[in-house]
Amino acid sequence: MNAPTIELVGVSKRYEGLGEPVVALRNVTGSIPAGEYVSVEGPSGCGKTTLLNLLGLLDVPSEGEIRWDGRAIAARTERERSRLRLSSIGFIFQRFYLLPTLTATENVALPMRAAGMPRAERDERAHRLLREMGLSHRFDALPHQLSGGEEQRVAIARALANEPGLLLADEPTGELDRAATDVVLRLLEAARERAQATLVVVTHNPLVAARARRHLRLEDGMVVQDRQEA
């Protein structure tokens, strides 16, 4: 899948509760060109994960519009949005979210299974991705048999399973030591380069953020800085 160009126009997100509504994002406008490498930074509670969820079509704005390649997401049916999430977006989370009763191969194959790929083909691709992650010796390992860094590499392989054009990573190295962090970031960056994908990384870690070409900083739900590396 080719990387999309994503535009946000006046995007706000408000969560209604028993008390006063919580405004997580406020009037965010901007674009992420295809193939961009973006870090999203800012203090806890500033709206970083909310922005990632909106980019990943896991949530919808309260106000404003999000466009993929010029077409408003709101103009697509729920079936179309589900297909986009499955075929075009790879999610990588801090907590890994591997299914504990499935092997590394089976976890990586899950998105391909959902897409209807035949078993032999999905197992072959899962093994190729795991080999690229340096996990050829872990095909049959269950998550509890893996180190934290190995679990994260399985999660990256799973995110790449359907060859997405957009990779979204939410604190992908938050629970890893510095050596494992460097390995995971190099793997993510290599996957992005190989597929010419867009990569958006939410992080508190300045060393992780420094590797991106573009830096967005959020405070109180607003973009207060948008900086491009020279």
Backbone bond lengths (Angstrom), bond angles and torsions (degrees), N, CA, C in turn:
res aa  C-N    CA-C-N  psi(-1)  N-CA   C-N-CA  omega(-1)  CA-C   N-CA-C  phi
1 M - - - 1.457 - - 1.523 109.46 -
2 N 1.328 116.91 129.97 1.454 120.76 177.38 1.523 110.41 -67.21
3 A 1.339 115.39 148.12 1.454 119.83 178.11 1.524 109.81 -67.24
4 P 1.333 117.55 135.99 1.453 120.29 179.30 1.524 111.70 -84.76
5 T 1.333 116.25 155.83 1.455 121.80 163.23 1.521 106.79 -93.50
6 I 1.326 116.29 125.39 1.464 121.61 -174.72 1.523 108.93 -112.01
7 E 1.323 116.26 131.60 1.459 122.20 177.36 1.530 109.50 -120.72
8 L 1.315 115.58 137.62 1.457 121.73 173.02 1.518 108.35 -117.38
9 V 1.318 116.75 128.87 1.466 121.68 -176.87 1.524 108.61 -125.30
10 G 1.326 116.41 106.53 1.454 121.22 176.95 1.516 113.82 58.41
11 V 1.332 117.13 39.79 1.468 120.92 -173.32 1.529 110.73 -81.88
12 S 1.316 115.59 124.80 1.462 123.00 172.73 1.525 108.58 -127.68
13 K 1.329 115.75 151.63 1.450 120.56 176.18 1.519 108.96 -135.16
14 R 1.323 114.19 124.86 1.465 121.69 -178.07 1.525 108.55 -124.22
15 Y 1.323 115.71 134.34 1.460 120.87 177.71 1.522 108.76 -108.74
16 E 1.320 115.62 123.06 1.460 121.44 179.73 1.526 109.23 -87.06
17 G 1.318 116.01 139.17 1.454 120.76 177.02 1.511 110.50 -140.42
18 L 1.312 115.86 -160.02 1.458 119.55 179.26 1.525 111.63 -74.15
19 G 1.313 117.11 -28.31 1.455 121.43 179.19 1.520 111.23 -102.07
20 E 1.318 114.91 -141.36 1.457 120.28 178.04 1.533 110.24 -69.65
21 P 1.337 117.80 143.41 1.477 119.50 176.74 1.530 110.49 -59.56
22 V 1.334 115.70 146.31 1.459 121.60 175.85 1.522 108.04 -100.67
23 V 1.319 116.42 120.34 1.464 120.98 179.05 1.520 108.39 -93.90
24 A 1.341 116.48 110.04 1.463 121.08 -175.99 1.519 112.21 -88.83
25 L 1.333 117.25 -33.58 1.472 122.16 176.47 1.521 108.86 -133.64
26 R 1.344 115.55 145.04 1.450 120.59 -175.66 1.532 110.71 -130.09
27 N 1.291 116.62 106.49 1.467 122.83 168.41 1.530 112.87 50.86
28 V 1.330 115.67 54.30 1.465 120.98 179.98 1.526 109.59 -85.23
29 T 1.307 116.29 125.07 1.464 122.22 178.05 1.524 108.73 -130.44
30 G 1.320 116.60 133.36 1.450 121.07 178.32 1.509 110.44 166.86
31 S 1.320 116.52 -179.63 1.464 120.48 -179.69 1.520 110.12 -137.01
32 I 1.327 114.67 152.35 1.470 122.29 174.03 1.520 106.43 -121.43
33 P 1.334 117.47 102.85 1.465 120.05 -179.31 1.525 112.17 -63.76
34 A 1.309 116.08 155.45 1.462 121.72 177.96 1.525 109.97 -56.08
35 G 1.330 116.20 134.13 1.459 121.50 176.94 1.505 115.44 84.24
36 E 1.335 118.51 3.96 1.464 121.76 -178.90 1.535 110.75 -70.37
37 Y 1.326 116.14 152.76 1.470 123.32 174.48 1.516 106.23 -119.03
38 V 1.342 116.57 107.54 1.461 122.71 -169.50 1.520 110.49 -121.17
39 S 1.331 116.59 134.76 1.460 120.47 166.83 1.519 108.33 -104.19
40 V 1.330 115.93 141.92 1.458 122.22 176.22 1.517 106.57 -116.05
41 E 1.323 115.82 117.57 1.455 121.77 -171.96 1.524 109.84 -122.73
42 G 1.338 115.05 167.23 1.458 120.38 177.91 1.514 111.09 142.61
43 P 1.328 117.05 167.48 1.466 120.87 -177.19 1.527 111.97 -68.86
44 S 1.317 116.17 164.02 1.458 121.07 177.10 1.527 109.81 -58.14
45 G 1.335 115.17 139.41 1.453 120.27 178.04 1.506 115.70 80.87
46 C 1.350 117.11 9.88 1.467 119.26 -176.40 1.523 113.16 -87.86
47 G 1.354 117.92 -7.61 1.460 120.02 177.72 1.506 115.15 112.39
48 K 1.347 117.89 8.26 1.464 120.53 -175.83 1.527 111.72 -62.59
49 T 1.317 116.46 -51.56 1.465 119.57 -178.19 1.528 110.84 -67.46
50 T 1.318 117.79 -35.41 1.472 120.67 175.75 1.519 109.98 -59.32
51 L 1.324 117.40 -44.66 1.464 120.76 178.15 1.521 110.59 -60.95
52 L 1.324 116.85 -43.56 1.464 119.94 179.98 1.529 110.90 -62.75
53 N 1.325 116.96 -41.74 1.469 120.40 178.99 1.523 111.86 -63.40
54 L 1.325 116.48 -35.78 1.470 119.40 177.49 1.525 110.82 -70.07
55 L 1.332 116.77 -42.56 1.469 119.82 177.79 1.524 111.03 -62.30
56 G 1.341 116.22 -33.87 1.458 120.87 -178.65 1.509 114.56 -88.03
57 L 1.334 117.26 6.73 1.470 122.84 177.59 1.523 112.32 62.91
58 L 1.336 116.48 24.16 1.453 120.48 174.04 1.521 111.76 -85.54
59 D 1.323 116.48 -13.41 1.459 122.71 179.32 1.525 108.05 -146.61
60 V 1.309 116.74 168.08 1.462 121.52 -179.72 1.524 108.89 -123.58
61 P 1.337 118.29 149.65 1.467 120.30 179.94 1.527 111.89 -67.39
62 S 1.324 115.43 152.01 1.465 120.22 170.16 1.524 110.24 -77.20
63 E 1.314 115.34 -36.30 1.465 121.67 173.49 1.527 108.57 -140.17
64 G 1.334 115.34 157.97 1.450 120.29 177.38 1.516 112.56 90.60
65 E 1.327 114.33 -173.29 1.465 120.13 -171.73 1.517 110.62 -141.75
66 I 1.325 115.12 142.56 1.464 122.44 172.32 1.516 107.98 -115.98
67 R 1.328 116.67 131.92 1.467 121.44 -178.92 1.522 110.04 -121.57
68 W 1.308 114.84 137.35 1.464 122.81 170.85 1.524 107.38 -107.98
69 D 1.341 115.60 120.63 1.470 120.51 179.40 1.524 111.13 48.24
70 G 1.338 115.44 42.17 1.459 121.33 174.05 1.512 115.56 86.51
71 R 1.335 118.46 -8.47 1.466 120.74 -178.73 1.520 110.47 -106.88
72 A 1.318 116.02 129.28 1.459 120.96 -178.03 1.523 110.53 -64.12
73 I 1.336 115.83 134.32 1.464 120.42 177.15 1.521 110.55 -61.28
74 A 1.330 116.63 -36.43 1.470 120.27 -179.07 1.519 112.17 -63.21
75 A 1.336 117.10 -20.70 1.466 120.36 179.56 1.525 112.36 -81.95
76 R 1.324 116.98 -7.02 1.460 121.01 179.85 1.530 109.74 -93.30
77 T 1.301 116.09 149.27 1.459 120.33 176.54 1.532 109.71 -72.68
78 E 1.319 116.54 163.84 1.462 120.07 177.55 1.525 110.43 -60.92
79 R 1.331 116.43 -35.17 1.464 119.54 177.48 1.528 110.66 -63.43
80 E 1.332 117.38 -41.82 1.462 121.04 178.00 1.527 110.84 -64.35
81 R 1.327 116.83 -41.20 1.467 119.98 179.30 1.521 110.76 -65.28
82 S 1.330 116.91 -40.21 1.467 120.14 177.25 1.520 110.98 -62.60
83 R 1.333 116.49 -40.40 1.458 120.27 178.89 1.528 110.85 -64.81
84 L 1.341 116.47 -39.51 1.460 119.93 177.16 1.529 111.10 -62.54
85 R 1.329 116.61 -44.82 1.464 119.60 179.34 1.527 111.00 -59.38
86 L 1.309 116.43 -40.97 1.460 120.21 -176.33 1.522 112.59 -73.93
87 S 1.327 116.22 -43.46 1.461 119.95 -170.82 1.526 114.17 -95.37
88 S 1.336 117.76 -21.84 1.459 120.04 -167.90 1.516 114.71 -119.68
89 I 1.344 117.78 -9.36 1.461 120.81 -174.98 1.524 109.64 -127.43
90 G 1.329 115.71 131.65 1.461 121.36 173.10 1.519 109.30 -112.77
91 F 1.327 116.79 125.89 1.455 122.40 -177.98 1.532 110.31 -105.12
92 I 1.329 115.83 134.45 1.462 121.77 176.83 1.527 107.08 -129.78
93 F 1.330 116.06 121.31 1.454 120.84 -173.92 1.523 111.11 -115.22
94 Q 1.337 115.91 159.41 1.453 121.65 179.57 1.522 111.50 -62.31
95 R 1.329 117.43 -35.59 1.462 121.72 -173.18 1.528 113.11 -89.78
96 F 1.309 117.82 1.35 1.470 124.95 175.27 1.534 113.16 74.43
97 Y 1.345 118.38 -51.10 1.470 122.62 178.89 1.524 112.61 56.37
98 L 1.323 116.58 41.32 1.458 120.01 171.36 1.525 108.80 -79.84
99 L 1.327 117.03 144.06 1.465 120.13 177.73 1.525 108.43 -76.19
100 P 1.337 118.02 123.44 1.475 120.75 -168.80 1.519 114.85 -67.69
101 T 1.329 117.95 -21.96 1.466 119.98 -177.52 1.524 112.62 -94.50
102 L 1.337 117.41 1.12 1.460 121.05 -179.63 1.519 110.32 -108.03
103 T 1.324 115.91 147.27 1.464 120.78 176.42 1.526 110.10 -71.57
104 A 1.322 115.33 170.10 1.468 119.93 176.69 1.529 110.64 -56.13
105 T 1.333 116.63 -44.97 1.471 120.30 178.79 1.518 111.03 -59.88
106 E 1.317 116.97 -45.31 1.460 120.87 -177.43 1.527 111.68 -67.39
107 N 1.341 117.45 -36.60 1.463 119.88 176.59 1.527 111.41 -64.15
108 V 1.337 115.97 -43.47 1.472 119.65 179.86 1.530 110.99 -66.33
109 A 1.323 116.27 -33.57 1.467 120.64 -176.81 1.529 113.72 -76.57
110 L 1.335 117.76 -13.33 1.463 119.70 -174.28 1.531 114.12 -54.93
111 P 1.349 120.16 -49.76 1.468 118.75 179.94 1.532 112.74 -62.41
112 M 1.320 116.93 -33.88 1.464 120.21 178.60 1.523 110.69 -69.60
113 R 1.328 115.81 -37.35 1.472 119.67 175.55 1.522 110.29 -61.88
114 A 1.339 116.57 -43.54 1.467 120.17 179.01 1.523 111.58 -63.72
115 A 1.335 116.68 -29.43 1.458 120.93 178.96 1.522 113.11 -82.67
116 G 1.340 116.92 -2.67 1.466 120.62 176.72 1.504 115.09 86.95
117 M 1.316 118.56 16.83 1.459 121.26 179.96 1.531 110.07 -73.09
118 P 1.332 118.65 138.04 1.467 120.78 177.24 1.523 111.90 -59.02
119 R 1.329 116.08 149.56 1.469 120.89 -173.12 1.516 112.99 -58.67
120 A 1.321 117.88 -45.44 1.462 119.74 -176.98 1.527 110.35 -60.92
121 E 1.327 116.46 -40.19 1.463 120.52 -179.02 1.519 111.18 -69.07
122 R 1.338 116.78 -42.45 1.462 118.39 -178.47 1.527 111.47 -70.14
123 D 1.340 117.72 -35.13 1.466 119.18 176.84 1.525 110.81 -66.39
124 E 1.323 116.27 -39.47 1.461 120.15 178.55 1.529 110.77 -62.18
125 R 1.344 116.42 -44.28 1.466 119.49 -179.98 1.524 110.58 -69.32
126 A 1.329 117.70 -39.96 1.464 120.35 178.21 1.527 110.69 -59.45
127 H 1.325 116.77 -42.05 1.468 120.02 178.80 1.527 111.06 -66.30
128 R 1.329 116.53 -39.42 1.466 118.82 177.85 1.524 110.95 -62.14
129 L 1.332 116.79 -44.92 1.465 120.44 -179.82 1.526 111.37 -64.27
130 L 1.323 116.84 -41.61 1.461 119.55 178.85 1.530 111.30 -65.65
131 R 1.330 116.77 -37.26 1.471 118.97 175.39 1.519 110.24 -62.00
132 E 1.326 117.28 -42.28 1.470 120.82 178.94 1.528 111.18 -62.33
133 M 1.321 116.79 -28.48 1.462 121.80 178.29 1.530 112.41 -85.77
134 G 1.338 117.09 3.66 1.454 120.69 -178.59 1.510 113.43 75.14
135 L 1.336 117.02 28.37 1.462 121.55 -174.84 1.529 112.42 -121.82
136 S 1.325 116.90 33.79 1.469 119.37 -179.50 1.524 111.71 -64.93
137 H 1.322 117.35 -20.73 1.463 121.78 179.26 1.529 112.12 -90.78
138 R 1.339 117.63 3.88 1.464 121.57 -174.50 1.529 113.31 -120.81
139 F 1.331 117.91 16.70 1.467 120.87 -177.37 1.533 112.18 -51.44
140 D 1.317 116.64 -42.57 1.468 121.21 -171.96 1.523 113.25 -102.70
141 A 1.321 117.25 9.47 1.460 120.22 -178.58 1.526 111.04 -78.25
142 L 1.315 115.59 142.16 1.459 121.66 172.87 1.530 109.02 -85.44
143 P 1.347 118.10 156.72 1.468 119.67 -176.50 1.527 114.79 -52.82
144 H 1.340 118.18 -37.27 1.471 119.03 -177.53 1.527 111.91 -70.66
145 Q 1.329 116.85 -11.48 1.465 120.86 177.91 1.525 112.17 -93.34
146 L 1.318 117.46 0.78 1.458 122.93 -176.48 1.524 110.64 -105.82
147 S 1.327 116.45 151.13 1.464 120.91 170.67 1.527 108.97 -74.74
148 G 1.337 116.45 168.76 1.457 120.00 178.43 1.518 112.21 -58.92
149 G 1.335 116.48 -43.59 1.456 119.62 179.01 1.519 112.37 -64.67
150 E 1.327 116.65 -37.84 1.464 120.04 177.68 1.529 110.85 -67.08
151 E 1.331 116.79 -41.38 1.466 119.14 176.80 1.525 111.12 -59.27
152 Q 1.322 116.95 -42.32 1.459 119.43 -179.41 1.522 110.83 -66.25
153 R 1.331 117.70 -35.84 1.463 119.40 177.38 1.525 111.82 -68.27
154 V 1.325 117.65 -35.23 1.468 120.12 172.89 1.527 109.67 -63.12
155 A 1.337 116.63 -41.46 1.464 120.40 179.65 1.532 111.37 -63.56
156 I 1.329 116.79 -36.84 1.470 119.80 176.76 1.525 110.23 -66.69
157 A 1.332 116.04 -44.64 1.468 119.37 177.78 1.522 110.78 -57.87
158 R 1.331 116.95 -41.69 1.470 120.60 177.77 1.523 110.83 -62.46
159 A 1.334 117.23 -41.43 1.462 120.88 -180.00 1.526 111.82 -63.25
160 L 1.341 116.62 -28.42 1.465 121.22 -178.10 1.528 112.93 -90.22
161 A 1.324 117.09 -2.39 1.464 121.05 -169.34 1.517 113.61 -56.28
162 N 1.333 117.54 -43.64 1.467 120.72 -177.81 1.527 112.90 -97.44
163 E 1.339 115.74 19.79 1.470 123.00 175.66 1.533 111.23 53.27
164 P 1.349 117.18 58.18 1.465 120.32 -176.38 1.514 112.85 -72.17
165 G 1.321 115.16 155.33 1.456 120.94 175.46 1.513 112.81 -89.97
166 L 1.335 117.19 -11.45 1.460 122.25 -179.07 1.522 108.93 -130.77
167 L 1.337 116.07 122.63 1.465 122.38 176.81 1.519 108.47 -111.10
168 L 1.338 116.40 125.14 1.460 122.50 -179.04 1.517 108.29 -118.95
169 A 1.328 116.79 121.52 1.462 121.38 -176.33 1.528 109.36 -122.96
170 D 1.334 116.28 121.49 1.466 122.28 -178.54 1.522 108.71 -106.13
171 E 1.342 116.27 104.08 1.466 122.59 -177.45 1.540 110.70 47.49
172 P 1.334 117.49 55.35 1.467 119.58 -171.85 1.517 114.69 -68.19
173 T 1.347 117.14 -14.71 1.466 119.54 -178.48 1.523 111.62 -120.31
174 G 1.322 117.20 15.18 1.460 120.93 -172.87 1.510 114.58 -62.35
175 E 1.328 117.78 -26.11 1.460 120.52 -178.15 1.527 112.44 -110.28
176 L 1.341 117.09 15.96 1.464 120.84 -176.75 1.520 110.83 -110.85
177 D 1.342 115.85 153.20 1.459 118.58 174.56 1.532 109.34 -77.00
178 R 1.313 115.44 176.58 1.471 119.42 -172.31 1.528 112.65 -63.33
179 A 1.335 116.83 -40.10 1.466 119.88 -179.57 1.524 110.70 -65.63
180 A 1.340 117.51 -45.05 1.462 120.83 178.82 1.520 110.92 -66.49
181 T 1.340 116.24 -35.56 1.462 120.49 177.36 1.516 110.83 -59.50
182 D 1.324 116.68 -45.30 1.465 120.76 -179.00 1.524 110.65 -63.52
183 V 1.326 117.42 -41.44 1.471 120.95 178.60 1.517 110.49 -61.94
184 V 1.331 116.87 -47.97 1.465 121.02 -177.70 1.529 110.92 -62.27
185 L 1.328 117.13 -43.13 1.467 119.86 -179.35 1.522 111.34 -65.98
186 R 1.328 117.42 -40.29 1.476 119.69 178.52 1.524 110.81 -63.70
187 L 1.330 117.13 -37.47 1.461 120.43 178.17 1.526 111.14 -67.34
188 L 1.322 116.15 -43.10 1.470 120.22 177.98 1.521 110.97 -61.74
189 E 1.313 116.14 -45.02 1.460 120.39 -177.80 1.523 111.67 -67.21
190 A 1.336 116.61 -37.78 1.464 119.88 177.21 1.524 110.55 -65.49
191 A 1.335 116.74 -40.59 1.470 120.35 178.36 1.520 110.62 -64.40
192 R 1.320 116.33 -40.38 1.472 119.97 178.00 1.527 111.15 -62.45
193 E 1.329 116.58 -45.53 1.461 120.15 -179.12 1.525 111.27 -63.78
194 R 1.319 115.93 -42.89 1.464 120.67 -177.61 1.528 111.81 -63.12
195 A 1.340 116.25 -40.58 1.468 120.25 -176.88 1.517 113.03 -95.74
196 Q 1.361 116.87 -2.72 1.462 120.82 -174.93 1.529 110.44 54.25
197 A 1.321 115.41 40.81 1.463 122.03 -176.40 1.523 110.84 -89.33
198 T 1.319 115.73 162.00 1.458 122.96 170.27 1.528 108.12 -85.80
199 L 1.327 116.90 135.36 1.462 121.81 -179.95 1.519 109.13 -125.43
200 V 1.341 115.88 122.02 1.465 122.27 177.16 1.523 107.61 -120.53
201 V 1.338 116.10 121.43 1.459 121.99 -175.94 1.522 109.81 -119.36
202 V 1.327 116.86 120.37 1.464 122.51 171.31 1.522 107.49 -87.95
203 T 1.337 116.82 129.19 1.463 118.96 -177.23 1.517 111.39 -156.05
204 H 1.354 114.72 150.72 1.459 122.12 168.23 1.527 110.63 -96.95
205 N 1.317 117.16 -11.69 1.452 122.11 -170.65 1.530 110.36 -88.38
206 P 1.342 118.45 115.64 1.469 119.98 -178.46 1.521 113.35 -62.86
207 L 1.342 118.07 -27.99 1.459 120.48 177.89 1.522 111.24 -69.58
208 V 1.331 116.82 -35.36 1.467 121.06 175.67 1.518 109.62 -69.97
209 A 1.335 116.38 -46.88 1.467 120.88 -178.03 1.525 111.78 -60.60
210 A 1.336 116.50 -35.14 1.469 120.64 -174.84 1.517 112.73 -63.99
211 R 1.319 118.37 -18.80 1.463 120.96 -177.03 1.526 112.33 -80.61
212 A 1.336 117.19 -16.48 1.466 120.94 -178.83 1.528 110.61 -76.76
213 R 1.318 115.52 161.23 1.466 120.83 177.64 1.521 111.81 -90.84
214 R 1.327 115.78 -22.65 1.460 120.45 -179.10 1.522 108.41 -132.49
215 H 1.341 116.29 142.25 1.455 121.05 -174.86 1.527 109.97 -127.49
216 L 1.323 115.74 119.84 1.458 121.58 172.79 1.520 108.10 -105.50
217 R 1.318 116.57 131.67 1.460 120.45 175.21 1.518 109.20 -116.56
218 L 1.323 115.12 128.35 1.452 121.82 178.52 1.521 110.00 -107.48
219 E 1.312 115.31 142.10 1.462 122.49 170.08 1.515 107.89 -143.48
220 D 1.317 116.26 129.11 1.468 122.31 178.70 1.524 111.67 51.72
221 G 1.346 115.78 39.91 1.458 120.37 175.10 1.511 115.53 80.67
222 M 1.329 117.09 3.91 1.458 120.14 -177.85 1.538 110.40 -119.71
223 V 1.322 116.66 148.49 1.455 121.46 173.68 1.531 107.23 -79.37
224 V 1.330 116.36 113.06 1.454 120.19 -177.77 1.524 111.53 -103.62
225 Q 1.339 116.71 -10.78 1.458 120.25 177.19 1.520 109.18 -152.19
226 D 1.315 116.54 136.50 1.461 123.34 175.55 1.518 105.95 -136.52
227 R 1.324 114.90 100.20 1.474 120.19 -171.41 1.515 110.57 -119.40
228 Q 1.322 115.71 133.80 1.465 122.90 178.76 1.515 109.10 -108.70
229 E 1.342 115.81 134.92 1.466 118.94 175.35 1.520 109.88 -68.54
230 A 1.315 115.85 144.53 1.456 120.83 178.94 1.523 110.19 -68.63
